[in-house]
Amino acid sequence: MRSGGEIVYVAVGANLGDREATFGRAIDALERSAQILLLAASPVFETDPVGPPDQGAYLNAVVALRTWLSPHELLAQLQAIEAELGRDRGREALRWGPRTIDLDLLFYGERCIETPELVVPHPRAHERAFVLRPLAEIAPRYVHPRLGRTIRELVLALAGREGVRPFRSPSGWPGGALSIEVGSASFER
């Protein structure tokens, strides 16, 4: 296995079109990159939408990746995959509105980044059960770099405000960890 790189966590969400097929295609696109290695994928959850009314339920999951891309290069790669999968940022510009696919960079190692294009850790990840529940499936002991609390602790703080339900794994979705040891992180089924 190639050494170096950084462990990152990316949220995957969709509520427009064939959500399940889009999830499988997103994994395929991530795995095609020579600069990205899929380490783990959470189970998929169906979640109530946050934002404007009259939109369908989302599918949400989180993947752990090792990348050799810089944070901004990874952001560009994620946005290119979204475009490849049919996301039209102009048409889907409504804040918290429906999405064909959404690939959000949640954490990039333990770095804290604030630029006009990118804020990491994701500024609202700790408030969102649809992010924390899947993330807790693959990285419950990961410590939020700004808050100093584990993902498990953050999930417990949201108890009763979830709207997050288990969903079957879409075709092409790896689900679970891929049994890869990564430094101090262990991803296993």
C-alpha positions in Angstrom: 0.0 0.0 0.0 1.2 3.5 -0.8 2.4 5.4 2.3 1.6 8.9 3.4 -1.5 10.7 2.5 -4.2 12.0 4.9 -7.3 10.4 6.3 -10.4 12.3 5.4 -14.2 11.9 6.0 -16.7 12.8 3.3 -20.5 12.9 3.7 -22.5 11.5 0.8 -26.1 12.6 0.3 -28.8 12.6 -2.3 -32.6 13.1 -2.6 -33.2 13.7 -6.3 -33.4 11.1 -9.1 -32.3 7.5 -8.5 -30.6 8.0 -5.1 -29.4 4.4 -4.8 -27.8 4.3 -8.3 -26.1 7.7 -7.7 -24.6 6.4 -4.5 -23.0 3.4 -6.3 -21.7 5.8 -9.1 -20.2 8.1 -6.4 -18.2 5.2 -5.0 -17.1 4.2 -8.5 -15.9 7.8 -9.2 -14.0 8.0 -5.9 -12.3 4.7 -6.5 -11.2 5.7 -10.0 -8.9 8.4 -8.6 -5.3 7.4 -8.2 -5.1 10.0 -5.4 -7.9 8.6 -3.3 -8.2 5.2 -1.5 -11.5 4.1 -0.1 -10.9 2.9 3.5 -14.5 2.5 4.9 -18.1 3.3 4.0 -20.8 3.6 6.6 -24.2 1.9 6.3 -26.7 4.1 4.3 -29.4 5.9 6.2 -32.6 7.5 5.0 -33.1 10.9 6.6 -35.7 13.6 6.9 -34.7 16.7 4.9 -33.3 19.7 6.6 -34.2 22.9 4.9 -37.0 24.0 2.6 -40.3 22.0 2.8 -41.7 19.8 0.0 -38.5 17.8 -0.7 -38.1 14.1 -0.5 -36.1 12.1 2.0 -32.4 11.9 1.6 -30.0 9.0 1.6 -26.9 9.7 3.7 -23.7 8.0 4.4 -20.1 8.8 5.2 -16.9 7.4 3.7 -13.4 7.4 5.1 -10.7 8.0 2.5 -6.9 8.3 2.3 -5.9 11.0 -0.1 -2.7 12.4 -1.4 -4.6 15.5 -2.7 -4.4 18.8 -0.8 -7.6 19.9 0.8 -8.5 22.3 -2.1 -7.5 19.7 -4.7 -9.8 17.2 -2.9 -12.6 19.8 -2.8 -12.2 20.3 -6.6 -12.2 16.5 -7.2 -15.4 16.1 -5.1 -17.1 18.9 -7.0 -16.0 17.4 -10.3 -17.6 14.1 -9.3 -20.8 15.9 -8.3 -20.9 17.5 -11.8 -20.2 14.1 -13.4 -23.2 12.6 -11.5 -25.5 15.4 -12.7 -25.4 18.0 -9.9 -26.1 21.4 -11.4 -24.9 23.9 -8.8 -26.8 26.7 -10.5 -30.1 24.8 -10.5 -29.5 23.2 -7.1 -28.3 26.4 -5.5 -31.1 26.7 -2.9 -29.5 26.5 0.5 -30.3 23.0 2.0 -32.5 22.3 -1.0 -32.8 19.1 -2.9 -29.6 17.5 -4.3 -28.8 15.0 -7.0 -25.6 14.3 -5.1 -23.8 16.1 -2.3 -20.2 15.2 -1.4 -19.2 17.3 1.6 -15.6 17.3 3.0 -16.2 16.9 6.7 -12.7 16.4 8.2 -9.3 16.5 6.6 -7.1 14.7 9.2 -7.0 17.0 12.2 -6.6 20.2 10.2 -8.6 23.3 10.7 -9.0 25.2 7.4 -10.8 28.5 6.8 -10.7 29.9 3.3 -13.5 31.5 1.2 -13.8 28.2 -0.7 -13.4 25.7 2.1 -14.1 25.4 5.8 -12.9 22.2 7.6 -14.1 20.8 9.9 -17.5 21.2 8.2 -19.0 24.1 10.2 -22.4 22.3 10.9 -21.3 18.6 11.0 -21.6 18.5 14.8 -25.2 19.6 14.6 -26.4 17.1 12.0 -27.5 13.6 13.0 -27.6 12.6 9.3 -23.8 13.2 9.3 -22.9 12.0 12.8 -24.9 8.7 12.8 -23.2 7.3 9.7 -19.8 8.7 10.8 -20.2 7.1 14.2 -20.5 3.7 12.4 -17.0 4.0 11.0 -15.2 6.4 13.3 -16.9 6.7 16.7 -13.6 7.6 18.5 -12.6 10.3 16.0 -12.1 13.5 17.9 -13.6 16.7 16.4 -10.5 18.9 15.9 -12.3 22.1 17.1 -14.6 20.7 19.7 -12.4 18.1 21.3 -15.3 15.7 21.6 -15.6 12.2 20.0 -18.1 11.5 17.3 -19.8 9.1 19.7 -20.2 12.0 22.2 -21.6 14.3 19.6 -24.2 11.7 18.5 -25.3 11.2 22.1 -25.8 15.0 22.4 -28.3 14.9 19.5 -30.4 12.1 21.0 -34.1 12.6 20.2 -33.4 15.0 17.3 -32.5 12.5 14.7 -34.9 11.7 11.8 -32.3 9.1 10.7 -33.4 5.5 9.8 -31.4 2.6 8.5 -31.7 1.9 4.8 -30.7 -1.0 2.7 -27.3 -0.8 1.0 -27.6 0.4 -2.6 -26.1 -1.7 -5.4 -22.4 -0.9 -5.6 -22.2 0.5 -2.1 -19.4 -1.2 -0.1 -21.0 -0.7 3.3 -19.0 -1.3 6.5 -15.3 -1.0 6.8 -12.8 -2.5 4.5 -10.5 -4.0 7.2 -7.7 -1.6 6.7 -5.4 -0.4 9.5 -4.5 3.2 9.1 -2.1 4.6 11.7 -4.0 5.0 14.9 -7.3 4.4 13.1 -8.6 0.9 12.6 -11.4 0.2 10.1 -12.9 -3.3 10.4 -16.2 -5.0 10.0 
